[in-house]
Amino acid sequence: MDFELTPEQEMLRDTVRGVLDRASTPARRAEVVATELGWDPQVWRTFAEIGLLGLTFTEEDGGMGAGPIESMLVLTELGRRLAPEPLLDCALLPGGIIGQAGTDAQRKDLLPKIADGSLRLAFAHGEPGARWPSAEIITQAVPTDEGWVLTGHKHPVPHGDCADLLIVSAALRTDAVQQTGGASLVGAEVGSSAAAPIGLFLVDPASKGVRRTTYVTHDGLRGATVEFDGVTGELLGEPADASAVVAEALSGAQAALCAEAVGAMEESLRLTTEYLKTRKQFGVPLRSFQTLTHRAADMYVSLELARGMSMYASMSLADGVADPVVASRAKVRVGRSARHIGQEAIQMHGGIGMTAEYPVGHYTARLTAIEHSLGDSADHLRNLSRYVSDYQMVEI
């Protein structure tokens, strides 16, 4: 198996690194996350100019036609610099869903606007009290003469505060088959007791009946709680069960988060090793203490384990395999490595590691947020336990 990057992939990585080295220094990031928006519109425009917002869209849809490996490289660079711009939440994830589930007209209308930066979307899927990997959707979509009407509550919606348009998942009423002229709803029979199929809807957050409450997350980013009270939404694609589309999109998002975490861990380790080289205790650098160098070596091992699993998840997606088992494996390993590296980085920095002025604490905060996004390590380990009987040996 070839793990070497192509010249084009190296150029993409270096281009993104150059942009972020200039635009997302620790001091600059502190200023940006303190603003109301929480990220820099100028950097967003730069992302659009170099093609990052449409990175994975087809060229016909205004994108670059890149794949999961390229996404991994870009997200790793964002993690390395703690860039607050919502590339995944407002462009790649919702754009990928539209590319998979949308009609030709919807793709041609929305994807070029996402790619050029004029339209931001957010995926409103999680619901209060729902723990990953629960697929139960309480939000309801009911067909009427005027269209589909949505009622429910979505939380959290990452970067839903700045979205111009929402993609909302909702349970389709099983009697909708009759009310939509006999259109097929895959996965449910009229009057059956099975869980209702999931539909995806485009909703303008400024519509009557939408209540959006925004908040700042503990890692300095933004999110929203969105309530829908009889809101009319446009069906994305056909009135069929979109559960498979959602599952594939979330597997891709989990792989992207793993890649971002690897970038954050790389920089956390670099900051720690630099600190050990320069900080002196008893007249000698901290690197002279064997115990500390051993702990730094253990951090490096954790980083490489996480990097390997992140690459494994992205390469599986590149091969067309959106396997939740692969995603869970990667999430467990990356989550454990992130916890180890984050804690050790702060511990070996001493008191300065706890200060808001020094970046290492912010990296740990972001790693913690990634750990709790789309299922934490315990959730994914519980998911993997369902497949224990498929293996002769399992290491926990």
C-alpha positions, 0 to 999 in steps of 0.5 A: 500500500502506498502511503506517499503523497502525490506532488499535488497533495503536497502542494495542497498541504503546503498551500493551506499551511502557508495561508494558516501560518500567516492568518492563524497565529496564536495572537491573531486567533485569540482576537478572532475568537473573541469577535461575535462571529468567532472566525475571520471572514477574510480567511473564509474568502481566501479558502474560497479563492484557493478552492477549499470550500468546494474541495470535495465537490465535483468540478461540475458543481464548482468544486475541485473534485478532491477526495478524503485524503485531500480532506485529511491533509487540509483538516490536519493543517486546520488542527495544527493552527487551531483555525476557527473557520468552520470549513467542515461544519459549514461547507464540506459536511453539508455540501457532501450531503447535498451532493449525495442526496440532492436533486440535480437542480438543488446541487447546481443551485447550492454547491457553487454558492458554497464553493465560492463562499457566498452561502454557508450551511449547517447540518442540524441533526443531533437532538437533546438527550440523544447519545451517539449512535442513536438513530432515533429522530424526534423532529417530525416532518409532515406533508401538507398541501403547501409542502413539508412542515417541520416541528422539533428541536435540534441541539447541538448544531455546530456553527448553526449560528452563522448558517444561511441555510440549514439541512435538517433531519426529520422523521418522515410520517409513514403515512406520507406515502399516500399524501405525496402521490404514492412516492416511495419511502424506503425503509418503512411501510404505511402503518408499520411499527418500525422507526420512521424513515429519515428525511432531509430538509432545507430550512431558512433559519430566518423563517417564521417558526424558527427559533435559534439560540447561539452559544460559545463552546468551551473551545472558543467556537460557536454553536446553536440550538434550533427549535422548529414550530410548524416550519415549512422546509424544502425536501432535499432530494426525493421522499425516501429514507436518507438514513444511509446518506446521513450515516455516510456523511457522519462517517466522513465527518468523524474521519475529518475530526480525527484528522483535525485532532492529529494536527492539534496533537502534532502542535501540542507535542512540538510546543512541549518538546520546545518547552523542554529544550528551553525551560531550565530547572536547577540550572539545566534544561528540562530535557536533561531529566530522563523521566520527562524525555520518556514521557515526551517519547510516549506522547510521540507514540500516541501521536503516531498511533492516532495518525495511523488510524486517521489515515486508515479511516480516510483511506477507507473512505477513499476506497468507497467504504463508509464503514462505521466500524472503521470510524469507531476504531479511529475515533477510539484510538484518536480520542485516547491519544488526544487525552494522553497528549493533551494532559501531558502537554499541560502537565509538562508545561507546569503552571503556564500550561493552564493560562489562557495566554499560552496556546497549549491549553487551547489545543487541549480544549479543542482536542476535548471538544473533538473527543465529544463530537459525534460520539466519544471514545466510550460511545465508540467502544460500546459500538465496537463491542457489538462486533466482538464475536466477529474476531478471534482476539480483541485488544481493549 
